[in-house]
């Protein structure tokens, strides 16, 4: 069976797209070659790594990258996980572009100081992404 290529695209490839990549590998890794990238590099978000570890998904070896760092890959599906990426999504000939927008945990928590409250926000977004990825085939 030839695996299809799927990429999760976000602005900084530090949080939401990385969560989606990790979850997609867990649920659909036998059917898809899974990638993520950003329109810019923001580095990995340590809180995203932490909340993913809580559910048994290790993204600690992932790294933030831009689309140009994935040359020569023909994507069957490009999934934008934030509105900014949807607006700036490059053209992918033959690839289906799907928008599944999620709120941005770093933006939502930028004025917060209590770590427990911050992690609650990250967990909420993680759980929304988790549910969507579990049902990914409904969107493809």
C-alpha atoms as an extended CHARMM CRD file, in Angstrom:
* protein
*
       140  EXT
         1         1  UNK       CA              0.0000000000        0.0000000000        0.0000000000  PROA      1               0.0000000000
         2         2  UNK       CA              1.3260000000        3.4250000000       -0.9390000000  PROA      2               0.0000000000
         3         3  UNK       CA              1.0190000000        5.8070000000        1.9460000000  PROA      3               0.0000000000
         4         4  UNK       CA             -0.3790000000        9.2540000000        1.2490000000  PROA      4               0.0000000000
         5         5  UNK       CA              1.5510000000       12.3060000000        2.4390000000  PROA      5               0.0000000000
         6         6  UNK       CA             -0.1410000000       14.6680000000        4.8720000000  PROA      6               0.0000000000
         7         7  UNK       CA              1.2600000000       17.9050000000        6.2730000000  PROA      7               0.0000000000
         8         8  UNK       CA             -0.0880000000       19.9840000000        9.1400000000  PROA      8               0.0000000000
         9         9  UNK       CA              0.6560000000       23.6540000000        8.5340000000  PROA      9               0.0000000000
        10        10  UNK       CA              0.6420000000       26.4190000000       11.1290000000  PROA      10              0.0000000000
        11        11  UNK       CA              2.3110000000       29.7760000000       11.5500000000  PROA      11              0.0000000000
        12        12  UNK       CA              5.3130000000       28.8440000000       13.6960000000  PROA      12              0.0000000000
        13        13  UNK       CA              5.3100000000       25.0310000000       13.6790000000  PROA      13              0.0000000000
        14        14  UNK       CA              5.8300000000       25.0890000000       17.4260000000  PROA      14              0.0000000000
        15        15  UNK       CA              2.5630000000       23.9780000000       19.0010000000  PROA      15              0.0000000000
        16        16  UNK       CA             -0.6790000000       23.1290000000       17.1600000000  PROA      16              0.0000000000
        17        17  UNK       CA              0.8380000000       21.6350000000       14.0070000000  PROA      17              0.0000000000
        18        18  UNK       CA              3.3090000000       19.6530000000       16.1180000000  PROA      18              0.0000000000
        19        19  UNK       CA              0.4890000000       18.2860000000       18.2840000000  PROA      19              0.0000000000
        20        20  UNK       CA             -1.4560000000       17.3260000000       15.1620000000  PROA      20              0.0000000000
        21        21  UNK       CA              1.6030000000       15.6290000000       13.6400000000  PROA      21              0.0000000000
        22        22  UNK       CA              2.2400000000       13.5910000000       16.7920000000  PROA      22              0.0000000000
        23        23  UNK       CA             -1.3790000000       12.5190000000       17.1100000000  PROA      23              0.0000000000
        24        24  UNK       CA             -1.6970000000       11.7050000000       13.4110000000  PROA      24              0.0000000000
        25        25  UNK       CA              1.3860000000        9.5020000000       13.5830000000  PROA      25              0.0000000000
        26        26  UNK       CA             -0.1860000000        7.6900000000       16.5310000000  PROA      26              0.0000000000
        27        27  UNK       CA             -3.5840000000        7.1150000000       14.9250000000  PROA      27              0.0000000000
        28        28  UNK       CA             -2.8590000000        7.0640000000       11.2180000000  PROA      28              0.0000000000
        29        29  UNK       CA              0.8730000000        6.3720000000       10.8580000000  PROA      29              0.0000000000
        30        30  UNK       CA              0.2700000000        3.1550000000        8.9550000000  PROA      30              0.0000000000
        31        31  UNK       CA             -1.7740000000        4.9970000000        6.3320000000  PROA      31              0.0000000000
        32        32  UNK       CA              0.0290000000        8.3460000000        6.0810000000  PROA      32              0.0000000000
        33        33  UNK       CA              3.5210000000        9.7690000000        5.9640000000  PROA      33              0.0000000000
        34        34  UNK       CA              2.9830000000       12.5840000000        8.4380000000  PROA      34              0.0000000000
        35        35  UNK       CA              4.7410000000       15.9670000000        8.4350000000  PROA      35              0.0000000000
        36        36  UNK       CA              4.2900000000       19.4020000000        9.9150000000  PROA      36              0.0000000000
        37        37  UNK       CA              5.7210000000       22.7810000000        9.0090000000  PROA      37              0.0000000000
        38        38  UNK       CA              5.1630000000       26.4620000000        9.5210000000  PROA      38              0.0000000000
        39        39  UNK       CA              5.1800000000       29.6160000000        7.4970000000  PROA      39              0.0000000000
        40        40  UNK       CA              7.9450000000       30.6970000000        9.9430000000  PROA      40              0.0000000000
        41        41  UNK       CA             10.0280000000       28.8900000000       12.5610000000  PROA      41              0.0000000000
        42        42  UNK       CA              9.2370000000       29.6220000000       16.1820000000  PROA      42              0.0000000000
        43        43  UNK       CA             11.0260000000       26.6840000000       17.8280000000  PROA      43              0.0000000000
        44        44  UNK       CA              9.3210000000       23.9390000000       19.7920000000  PROA      44              0.0000000000
        45        45  UNK       CA              6.9110000000       24.9610000000       22.5160000000  PROA      45              0.0000000000
        46        46  UNK       CA              7.8530000000       23.2310000000       25.7800000000  PROA      46              0.0000000000
        47        47  UNK       CA              4.3020000000       23.3580000000       27.1090000000  PROA      47              0.0000000000
        48        48  UNK       CA              3.0290000000       21.6060000000       23.9850000000  PROA      48              0.0000000000
        49        49  UNK       CA              5.6180000000       18.8870000000       24.5480000000  PROA      49              0.0000000000
        50        50  UNK       CA              4.5290000000       18.5800000000       28.1930000000  PROA      50              0.0000000000
        51        51  UNK       CA              0.7820000000       18.2590000000       27.5550000000  PROA      51              0.0000000000
        52        52  UNK       CA              1.3720000000       15.7600000000       24.7590000000  PROA      52              0.0000000000
        53        53  UNK       CA              3.5330000000       13.6180000000       27.0610000000  PROA      53              0.0000000000
        54        54  UNK       CA              0.5990000000       13.5600000000       29.4860000000  PROA      54              0.0000000000
        55        55  UNK       CA             -1.3940000000       11.5460000000       26.9290000000  PROA      55              0.0000000000
        56        56  UNK       CA              1.5160000000        9.3280000000       25.8920000000  PROA      56              0.0000000000
        57        57  UNK       CA              2.5340000000       11.1310000000       22.6970000000  PROA      57              0.0000000000
        58        58  UNK       CA              6.1950000000       12.1210000000       22.5990000000  PROA      58              0.0000000000
        59        59  UNK       CA              6.9480000000       15.0980000000       20.3660000000  PROA      59              0.0000000000
        60        60  UNK       CA             10.1500000000       16.0180000000       22.1950000000  PROA      60              0.0000000000
        61        61  UNK       CA             12.2940000000       15.0060000000       19.2130000000  PROA      61              0.0000000000
        62        62  UNK       CA             10.2580000000       17.1090000000       16.7670000000  PROA      62              0.0000000000
        63        63  UNK       CA             11.7280000000       20.3640000000       15.5500000000  PROA      63              0.0000000000
        64        64  UNK       CA             10.2660000000       23.5360000000       14.1280000000  PROA      64              0.0000000000
        65        65  UNK       CA             10.6330000000       23.8240000000       10.3490000000  PROA      65              0.0000000000
        66        66  UNK       CA              9.2850000000       25.7400000000        7.3800000000  PROA      66              0.0000000000
        67        67  UNK       CA              7.7310000000       24.2520000000        4.2630000000  PROA      67              0.0000000000
        68        68  UNK       CA             10.9160000000       24.8190000000        2.2360000000  PROA      68              0.0000000000
        69        69  UNK       CA             12.6580000000       22.2820000000        4.4750000000  PROA      69              0.0000000000
        70        70  UNK       CA             10.4160000000       19.5400000000        3.0690000000  PROA      70              0.0000000000
        71        71  UNK       CA             11.5060000000       19.6790000000       -0.5900000000  PROA      71              0.0000000000
        72        72  UNK       CA             10.4080000000       17.1530000000       -3.1410000000  PROA      72              0.0000000000
        73        73  UNK       CA              7.4580000000       15.8220000000       -1.1510000000  PROA      73              0.0000000000
        74        74  UNK       CA              4.1490000000       15.7950000000       -2.9970000000  PROA      74              0.0000000000
        75        75  UNK       CA              1.4930000000       16.3330000000       -0.3740000000  PROA      75              0.0000000000
        76        76  UNK       CA             -1.8350000000       14.6400000000       -0.8970000000  PROA      76              0.0000000000
        77        77  UNK       CA             -3.3120000000       16.6400000000        1.9820000000  PROA      77              0.0000000000
        78        78  UNK       CA             -2.2710000000       19.9380000000        3.5310000000  PROA      78              0.0000000000
        79        79  UNK       CA             -4.1490000000       20.6480000000        6.7450000000  PROA      79              0.0000000000
        80        80  UNK       CA             -3.9740000000       24.2100000000        8.0260000000  PROA      80              0.0000000000
        81        81  UNK       CA             -4.4980000000       24.3310000000       11.7830000000  PROA      81              0.0000000000
        82        82  UNK       CA             -4.6010000000       28.1090000000       12.2010000000  PROA      82              0.0000000000
        83        83  UNK       CA             -6.2620000000       30.9550000000       10.3350000000  PROA      83              0.0000000000
        84        84  UNK       CA             -2.9820000000       32.7230000000        9.5420000000  PROA      84              0.0000000000
        85        85  UNK       CA             -1.6130000000       29.6000000000        7.8330000000  PROA      85              0.0000000000
        86        86  UNK       CA             -4.8640000000       29.2480000000        5.9100000000  PROA      86              0.0000000000
        87        87  UNK       CA             -4.4460000000       32.7860000000        4.5750000000  PROA      87              0.0000000000
        88        88  UNK       CA             -0.7940000000       32.2680000000        3.5680000000  PROA      88              0.0000000000
        89        89  UNK       CA             -0.9290000000       28.6110000000        2.5460000000  PROA      89              0.0000000000
        90        90  UNK       CA              1.2780000000       27.9520000000       -0.4650000000  PROA      90              0.0000000000
        91        91  UNK       CA             -0.1700000000       26.2860000000       -3.5380000000  PROA      91              0.0000000000
        92        92  UNK       CA              0.2120000000       22.5000000000       -3.6450000000  PROA      92              0.0000000000
        93        93  UNK       CA             -0.5710000000       21.0750000000       -7.0840000000  PROA      93              0.0000000000
        94        94  UNK       CA             -2.7160000000       17.9920000000       -6.7350000000  PROA      94              0.0000000000
        95        95  UNK       CA             -2.9680000000       18.3260000000       -2.9630000000  PROA      95              0.0000000000
        96        96  UNK       CA             -6.2000000000       18.8660000000       -1.1320000000  PROA      96              0.0000000000
        97        97  UNK       CA             -6.0970000000       21.7690000000        1.3210000000  PROA      97              0.0000000000
        98        98  UNK       CA             -8.2390000000       21.3550000000        4.4140000000  PROA      98              0.0000000000
        99        99  UNK       CA             -8.6810000000       23.9780000000        7.1260000000  PROA      99              0.0000000000
       100       100  UNK       CA             -9.1340000000       22.7960000000       10.7110000000  PROA      100             0.0000000000
       101       101  UNK       CA             -8.5320000000       25.8960000000       12.7860000000  PROA      101             0.0000000000
       102       102  UNK       CA             -7.6510000000       25.7100000000       16.4580000000  PROA      102             0.0000000000
       103       103  UNK       CA             -7.0300000000       28.4790000000       18.9700000000  PROA      103             0.0000000000
       104       104  UNK       CA             -3.4120000000       29.4070000000       19.6770000000  PROA      104             0.0000000000
       105       105  UNK       CA             -2.3860000000       28.4430000000       23.2380000000  PROA      105             0.0000000000
       106       106  UNK       CA              0.5940000000       30.8550000000       23.4070000000  PROA      106             0.0000000000
       107       107  UNK       CA             -1.6280000000       33.7530000000       22.3380000000  PROA      107             0.0000000000
       108       108  UNK       CA             -4.4190000000       32.7390000000       24.7140000000  PROA      108             0.0000000000
       109       109  UNK       CA             -2.0200000000       32.5560000000       27.6680000000  PROA      109             0.0000000000
       110       110  UNK       CA              0.3090000000       35.4780000000       26.9510000000  PROA      110             0.0000000000
       111       111  UNK       CA             -1.0030000000       37.5330000000       29.8750000000  PROA      111             0.0000000000
       112       112  UNK       CA             -1.3680000000       34.6130000000       32.2770000000  PROA      112             0.0000000000
       113       113  UNK       CA              1.1230000000       33.8830000000       35.0670000000  PROA      113             0.0000000000
       114       114  UNK       CA             -0.2920000000       30.8200000000       36.8230000000  PROA      114             0.0000000000
       115       115  UNK       CA              1.3100000000       27.7410000000       35.2440000000  PROA      115             0.0000000000
       116       116  UNK       CA             -1.6200000000       25.4630000000       36.1360000000  PROA      116             0.0000000000
       117       117  UNK       CA             -4.0540000000       27.8090000000       34.3940000000  PROA      117             0.0000000000
       118       118  UNK       CA             -1.7470000000       28.0750000000       31.3840000000  PROA      118             0.0000000000
       119       119  UNK       CA             -1.5000000000       24.2910000000       31.0900000000  PROA      119             0.0000000000
       120       120  UNK       CA             -5.3110000000       24.0050000000       31.2710000000  PROA      120             0.0000000000
       121       121  UNK       CA             -5.5150000000       26.1200000000       28.1150000000  PROA      121             0.0000000000
       122       122  UNK       CA             -2.9020000000       23.9650000000       26.3640000000  PROA      122             0.0000000000
       123       123  UNK       CA             -4.7590000000       20.8040000000       27.4080000000  PROA      123             0.0000000000
       124       124  UNK       CA             -8.0550000000       22.1530000000       26.0900000000  PROA      124             0.0000000000
       125       125  UNK       CA             -6.5590000000       22.8720000000       22.6640000000  PROA      125             0.0000000000
       126       126  UNK       CA             -4.6910000000       19.5430000000       22.7180000000  PROA      126             0.0000000000
       127       127  UNK       CA             -7.9470000000       17.7100000000       23.4230000000  PROA      127             0.0000000000
       128       128  UNK       CA             -9.7020000000       19.5140000000       20.5600000000  PROA      128             0.0000000000
       129       129  UNK       CA             -6.8930000000       18.5610000000       18.1890000000  PROA      129             0.0000000000
       130       130  UNK       CA             -6.9140000000       15.0070000000       19.5760000000  PROA      130             0.0000000000
       131       131  UNK       CA            -10.6200000000       14.5540000000       18.8870000000  PROA      131             0.0000000000
       132       132  UNK       CA            -10.2770000000       15.9950000000       15.3730000000  PROA      132             0.0000000000
       133       133  UNK       CA             -7.3040000000       13.7820000000       14.4920000000  PROA      133             0.0000000000
       134       134  UNK       CA             -9.0580000000       10.6720000000       15.7960000000  PROA      134             0.0000000000
       135       135  UNK       CA            -11.8090000000       11.4770000000       13.2900000000  PROA      135             0.0000000000
       136       136  UNK       CA             -9.4830000000       12.7500000000       10.5750000000  PROA      136             0.0000000000
       137       137  UNK       CA            -10.9830000000       10.6150000000        7.8360000000  PROA      137             0.0000000000
       138       138  UNK       CA            -14.2450000000       12.5680000000        8.2280000000  PROA      138             0.0000000000
       139       139  UNK       CA            -12.4230000000       15.6510000000        6.9220000000  PROA      139             0.0000000000
       140       140  UNK       CA            -10.4150000000       14.1150000000        4.0770000000  PROA      140             0.0000000000
